[in-house]
């Protein structure tokens, strides 16, 4: 990533082979100064930075994250595609946390 770069890698407990790298947008090996500033400005405006996570039990995960002071902008809500809540981090990035709709079984 470049000299002097720092990052944090996290993995969901249920998906240890999935790693998410969190890092500041800085000038260096990955970004030129102007590009880094443009990206930081987009994050400040709330127009850049998002992610989608899926869990098996949205209500339990929502309560766990709320207890850790995660700021939710949309509580768990039933949608046509499943169950979803939205939250953001302290940099303005927003994330969708979802639970897929259970497939309905046909009765014979």
Contact map, one row per residue, 1 for C-alpha under 8 A:
111010000000000000000000000011000000000000000000000000000000000000000000000000000000000000000000000000000000
111110000000000000000000000111000000000000000000000000000000000000000000000000000000000000000000000000000000
111110000000000000000000000110000000000000000000000000000000000000000000000000000000000000000000000000000000
011111000000000000000000000000000000000000000000000000000000000000000000000000000000000000000000000000000000
111111100000000000000000000000000000000000000000000000000000000000000000000000000000000000000000000000000000
000111110000000000000011000000000000000000000000000000000000000000000000000000000000000000000000000000000000
000011111000000000001111000000000000000000000000000000000000000000000000000000000000000000000000000000000000
000001111100000000001110000000000000000000000000000000000000000000000000000000000000000000000000000000000000
000000111110000000111100000000000000000000000000000000000000000000000000000000000000000000000000000000000000
000000011111000000111100000000000000000000000000000000000000000000000000000000000000000000000000000000000000
000000001111101111110000000000000000000000000000000000000000000000000000000000000000000000000000000000000000
000000000111111101100000000000000000000000000000000000000000000000000000000000000000000000000000000000000000
000000000011111100000000000000000000000000000000000000000000000000000000000000000000000000000000000000000000
000000000001111100000000000000000000000000000000000000000000000000000000000000000000000000000000000000000000
000000000011111111000000000000000000000000000000000000000000000000000000000000000000000000000000000000000000
000000000011111111100000000000000000000000000000000000000000000000000000000000000000000000000000000000000000
000000000010001111100000000000000000000000000000000000000000000000000000000000000000000000000000000000000000
000000000011001111110000000000000000000000000000000000000000000000000000000000000000000000000000000000000000
000000001111000111111000000000000000000000000000000000000000000000000000000000000000000000000000000000000000
000000001110000001111100000000000000000000000000000000000000000000000000000000000000000000000000000000000000
000000111100000000111110000000000000000000000000000000000000000000000000000000000000000000000000000000000000
000000111100000000011111000000000000000000000000000000000000000000000000000000000000000000000000000000000000
000001110000000000001111100000000000000000000000000000000000000000000000000000000000000000000000000000000000
000001100000000000000111110000000000000000000000000000000000000000000000000000000000000000000000000000000000
000000000000000000000011111000100001001100000000000000000000000000000000000000000000000000000000000000000000
000000000000000000000001111100101001100000000000000000000000000000000000000000000000000000000000000000000000
000000000000000000000000111111111011000000000000000000000000000000000000000000000000000000000000000000000000
011000000000000000000000011111111000000000000000000000000000000000000000000000000000000000000000000000000000
111000000000000000000000001111110000000000000000000000000000000000000000000000000000000000000000000000000000
110000000000000000000000001111110000000000000000000000000000000000000000000000000000000000000000000000000000
000000000000000000000000111111111011000000000000000000000000000000000000000000000000000000000000000000000000
000000000000000000000000001111111111000000000000000000000000000000000000000000000000000000000000000000000000
000000000000000000000000011100111111100000000000000000000000000000000000000000000000000000000000000000000000
000000000000000000000000000000011111110000000000000000000000000000000000000000000000000000000000000000000000
000000000000000000000000001000111111111000000000000000000000000000000000000000000000000000000000000000000000
000000000000000000000000111000111111111100000000000000000000000000000000000000000000000000000000000000000000
000000000000000000000000010000001111111110000000000000000000000000000000000000000000000000000000000000000000
000000000000000000000000000000000111111111000000000000000000000000000000000000000000000000000000000000000000
000000000000000000000000100000000011111111100001000000000000000000000000000000000000000000000000000000000000
000000000000000000000000100000000001111111110000000000000000000000000000000000000000000000000000000000000000
000000000000000000000000000000000000111111111000000000000000000000000000000000000000000000000000000000000000
000000000000000000000000000000000000011111111111000000000000000000000000000000000000000000000000000000000000
000000000000000000000000000000000000001111111111100000000000000000000000000000000000000000111000000000000000
000000000000000000000000000000000000000111111110000000000000000000000000000000000000000000110000000000000000
000000000000000000000000000000000000000011111111000000000000000000000000000000000000000000010000000000000000
000000000000000000000000000000000000000001111111100000000000000000000000000000000000000000011100000000000000
000000000000000000000000000000000000000001111111100000000000000000000000000000000000000000000000000000000000
000000000000000000000000000000000000001001101111110000000000000000000000000000000000000000001000000000000000
000000000000000000000000000000000000000000100111111000000000000000000000000000000000000000011100000000000000
000000000000000000000000000000000000000000000001111100000000000000000000000000000000000000001111000000000000
000000000000000000000000000000000000000000000000111110000000000000000000000000000000000000000111000000000000
000000000000000000000000000000000000000000000000011111000000000000000000000000000000000000000011110000000000
000000000000000000000000000000000000000000000000001111100000000000000000000000000000000000000011110000000000
000000000000000000000000000000000000000000000000000111110000000000000000000000000000000000000000111100000000
000000000000000000000000000000000000000000000000000011111100100000000000000000000000000000000000111000000000
000000000000000000000000000000000000000000000000000001111100000000000000000000000000000000000000001100000000
000000000000000000000000000000000000000000000000000000111111100000000000000000000000000000000000001000000000
000000000000000000000000000000000000000000000000000000111111110000000000000100000011000000000000111000000000
000000000000000000000000000000000000000000000000000000001111111000000000000100000000000000000000000000000000
000000000000000000000000000000000000000000000000000000001111111100000000000000000000000000000000000000000000
000000000000000000000000000000000000000000000000000000101111111110000000000000000000000000000000000000000000
000000000000000000000000000000000000000000000000000000000111111111000000000100000000100000000000000000000000
000000000000000000000000000000000000000000000000000000000011111111100000000000000000000000000000000000000000
000000000000000000000000000000000000000000000000000000000001111111110000000000000000000000000000000000000000
000000000000000000000000000000000000000000000000000000000000111111111100000000000000000000000000000000000000
000000000000000000000000000000000000000000000000000000000000011111111111000000000000000000000000000000000000
000000000000000000000000000000000000000000000000000000000000001111111100000000000000000000000000000000000000
000000000000000000000000000000000000000000000000000000000000000111111100000000000000000000000000000000000000
000000000000000000000000000000000000000000000000000000000000000011111110000000000000000000000000000000000000
000000000000000000000000000000000000000000000000000000000000000011111111000000000000001110000000000000000000
000000000000000000000000000000000000000000000000000000000000000001001111100000000000001110000000000000000000
000000000000000000000000000000000000000000000000000000000000000001000111111000000000111100000000000000000000
000000000000000000000000000000000000000000000000000000000000000000000011111000000000111100000000000000000000
000000000000000000000000000000000000000000000000000000000000000000000001111110000000111000000000000000000000
000000000000000000000000000000000000000000000000000000000000000000000001111110000001110000000000000000000000
000000000000000000000000000000000000000000000000000000000110010000000000011111000011110000000000000000000000
000000000000000000000000000000000000000000000000000000000000000000000000011111100011100000000000000000000000
000000000000000000000000000000000000000000000000000000000000000000000000000111110111000000000000000000000000
000000000000000000000000000000000000000000000000000000000000000000000000000011111111000000000000000000000000
000000000000000000000000000000000000000000000000000000000000000000000000000001111100000000000000000000000000
000000000000000000000000000000000000000000000000000000000000000000000000000000111110000000000000000110000000
000000000000000000000000000000000000000000000000000000000000000000000000000001111111000000000000011111000000
000000000000000000000000000000000000000000000000000000000100000000000000000111101111100000000000011110000000
000000000000000000000000000000000000000000000000000000000100000000000000001111100111110000000001111000000000
000000000000000000000000000000000000000000000000000000000000010000000001111110000011111000000001110000000000
000000000000000000000000000000000000000000000000000000000000000000000001111100000001111100000111100000000000
000000000000000000000000000000000000000000000000000000000000000000000111110000000000111110000111100000000000
000000000000000000000000000000000000000000000000000000000000000000000111100000000000011111111110000000000000
000000000000000000000000000000000000000000000000000000000000000000000110000000000000001111111100000000000000
000000000000000000000000000000000000000000000000000000000000000000000000000000000000000111111000000000000000
000000000000000000000000000000000000000000110000000000000000000000000000000000000000000111111000000000000000
000000000000000000000000000000000000000000111100100000000000000000000000000000000000000111111100000000000000
000000000000000000000000000000000000000000100101110000000000000000000000000000000000000111111110000000000000
000000000000000000000000000000000000000000000100111000000000000000000000000000000000011110011111000000000000
000000000000000000000000000000000000000000000000011110000000000000000000000000000000011100001111100000000000
000000000000000000000000000000000000000000000000011110000000000000000000000000000001111000000111110000000000
000000000000000000000000000000000000000000000000000111100100000000000000000000000001111000000011111000000000
000000000000000000000000000000000000000000000000000111100100000000000000000000000111100000000001111100000000
000000000000000000000000000000000000000000000000000001111100000000000000000000000111000000000000111110000000
000000000000000000000000000000000000000000000000000001010000000000000000000000001110000000000000011111000000
000000000000000000000000000000000000000000000000000000000000000000000000000000001110000000000000001111100000
000000000000000000000000000000000000000000000000000000000000000000000000000000000100000000000000000111110000
000000000000000000000000000000000000000000000000000000000000000000000000000000000000000000000000000011111000
000000000000000000000000000000000000000000000000000000000000000000000000000000000000000000000000000001111100
000000000000000000000000000000000000000000000000000000000000000000000000000000000000000000000000000000111110
000000000000000000000000000000000000000000000000000000000000000000000000000000000000000000000000000000011111
000000000000000000000000000000000000000000000000000000000000000000000000000000000000000000000000000000001111
000000000000000000000000000000000000000000000000000000000000000000000000000000000000000000000000000000000111
